[in-house]
Amino acid sequence: MSRALVQQHLDDLAGQGRRVDFWLRDDDAVRPTPALERLLSLAARHAVPLTLAVIPEETDEDLADRLAAEPDVTVAVHGWSHRSYSKPPAKKQELGLDRPLNMVLDELAAGFRKLEALHGPRFQPMLVPPWNRIAAEIVEALPDLGFRSLSVFGREKPAALPLLNTHLDIMDWHGTYGGRPSDSLYAELLEHLHAEPALSAIGVLTHHLVHDAAAWDFLEDLLALTARHPACRWRAAPDLLAG
């Protein structure tokens, strides 16, 4: 039912000559895998630009060589190691103040340089904090490291640099650790479509390495519904950030 309501809302927008922007961010890439191949194939089949948040510490030329053939894929910096340094019961966080600030910033600078060197024109100077958590003091220092944007989860708020966030996470992190029910995801998407003020772009968040059948099925269905709909436009992160 929720999918039909989303379809109807999009049809209404098209009838009014209106359009909504979407963008796709996938987290935790390190190397080529069958799951990554499936994601790249799915995005290419629907002509949907993709931003991969890559973990710098262990990635290498294998991923860079594979992405060289993907003109619609950009690479962002996903922390350094995706290792949590918070102390329970605090939520997991790599980019907090549990270590000296200079140590964290040095790792981020190293990750920036490594991915920029590996990926060249595909590199986007965007930071995607692991677990979507980052201390305010680190955010303030990002421009000095070369970062030009930040992407977390939730509605954008004023920050020291432009934000391009995700808003619809397809994974059930508190239950099955698989894909969330399709009806629930479409209901949430409809809320974003109705929200005032409207989001400048609705960000969809995926994690290809842990997708189950439900996650893949929803993503396939979402792209099939929206990619060629006249009320929808899937856009690349650099284009959205350029205004």
Residue pairs with C-beta under 8 A, 6 or more apart in sequence:
1 183
2 182
2 183
2 184
2 185
2 186
2 187
2 189
2 190
3 182
3 183
3 186
3 221
3 225
5 186
5 187
5 190
6 186
6 189
6 190
6 193
6 225
7 225
9 190
9 193
9 194
10 20
10 193
10 225
10 226
10 229
10 231
10 232
11 231
13 19
13 20
13 231
14 229
14 230
14 231
18 231
19 230
19 231
19 232
19 233
20 193
20 198
20 202
20 231
20 232
20 233
21 200
21 201
21 202
21 233
21 234
21 235
21 240
22 201
22 202
22 203
22 204
22 226
22 232
22 233
22 234
22 235
23 49
23 51
23 164
23 201
23 202
23 203
23 204
23 234
23 235
23 236
23 237
23 240
24 43
24 48
24 49
24 50
24 51
24 203
24 204
24 206
24 234
25 50
25 51
25 53
25 76
25 128
25 151
25 166
25 203
25 204
25 205
25 206
25 237
26 39
26 50
26 51
26 52
26 53
26 205
26 206
26 207
26 208
27 53
27 78
27 128
27 130
27 205
27 206
27 207
28 53
28 55
28 78
28 82
28 207
28 208
28 209
29 36
29 52
29 53
29 54
29 55
29 59
29 63
29 78
29 208
30 54
30 55
30 58
30 59
30 63
31 58
31 59
31 60
31 62
31 63
32 62
32 63
32 66
33 208
33 209
35 208
35 209
35 211
36 66
36 208
36 209
38 208
38 216
39 50
39 206
39 208
40 50
40 70
40 73
42 48
42 216
42 219
42 220
42 223
43 49
43 50
43 72
43 73
43 223
44 70
44 72
46 223
46 224
46 227
46 228
46 234
47 72
47 227
47 234
48 72
48 223
48 227
48 234
49 72
49 73
49 74
49 234
49 235
49 236
49 237
49 239
50 70
50 72
50 73
50 74
51 73
51 74
51 75
51 76
51 124
51 126
51 151
51 236
51 237
52 67
52 73
52 74
52 75
52 76
53 76
53 77
53 78
53 128
53 151
54 63
54 75
54 76
54 77
54 78
54 115
54 119
55 78
55 79
55 80
55 81
55 82
55 130
56 77
56 78
56 79
56 80
56 110
56 111
56 114
56 115
57 80
57 81
57 82
57 111
59 114
59 115
59 118
60 118
61 118
63 118
64 118
64 119
67 73
67 75
67 119
67 122
68 122
70 122
72 236
73 122
74 122
74 123
74 124
74 236
74 237
74 238
75 115
75 118
75 119
75 122
75 123
75 124
76 124
76 126
76 127
76 128
76 151
76 237
77 108
77 111
77 112
77 115
77 125
77 126
77 127
77 128
77 147
78 128
78 129
78 130
79 94
79 95
79 107
79 108
79 111
79 127
79 128
79 129
79 130
80 94
80 107
80 108
80 110
80 111
81 94
81 107
82 94
82 130
83 94
84 92
84 93
84 94
84 130
84 131
85 93
85 94
85 96
85 98
85 99
86 92
86 93
86 96
86 98
87 98
90 96
91 131
91 133
92 130
92 131
92 133
93 129
93 130
93 131
93 133
93 134
93 135
94 129
94 130
94 131
95 104
95 108
95 129
95 130
95 133
95 134
95 135
95 138
96 133
96 134
96 135
96 138
97 135
97 137
97 138
101 137
101 138
101 141
104 138
105 138
105 141
105 145
108 127
108 138
108 142
108 145
108 147
109 145
109 146
112 125
112 145
112 146
112 147
115 123
116 123
116 125
124 149
124 237
124 238
125 146
125 147
125 148
125 149
126 147
126 148
126 149
126 150
126 151
126 164
126 237
126 241
127 134
127 142
127 147
127 149
127 150
127 151
128 150
128 151
128 152
129 150
129 152
132 152
132 153
132 154
132 166
133 152
134 150
134 152
139 150
139 159
139 160
139 161
140 160
142 150
142 160
142 161
143 160
143 161
147 161
148 161
148 162
148 241
149 161
149 162
149 163
149 164
149 237
149 241
150 159
150 161
150 162
150 163
150 164
151 163
151 164
151 165
151 166
151 203
151 237
152 163
152 165
152 166
153 165
153 166
153 167
153 169
153 205
154 165
154 167
155 165
155 167
155 199
156 163
156 164
156 165
156 199
156 200
157 163
162 241
164 201
164 203
164 237
164 240
164 241
165 203
166 203
166 204
166 205
167 192
167 199
167 202
167 203
167 204
167 205
168 185
168 188
168 189
168 192
168 202
168 203
168 204
168 205
169 180
169 205
170 179
170 180
170 185
170 204
170 205
170 206
170 215
170 218
170 219
171 177
171 178
171 179
171 180
171 205
171 206
171 207
171 210
171 211
171 215
172 178
172 179
172 180
176 212
177 210
178 210
178 211
178 212
178 213
178 214
178 215
179 211
179 212
179 213
179 214
179 215
179 216
179 217
179 218
180 214
180 215
180 218
181 214
182 214
182 217
182 218
182 221
185 218
185 222
189 202
189 222
192 199
192 202
193 202
200 240
201 235
201 240
204 219
204 222
206 215
206 219
211 219
223 234
226 232
226 234
227 234
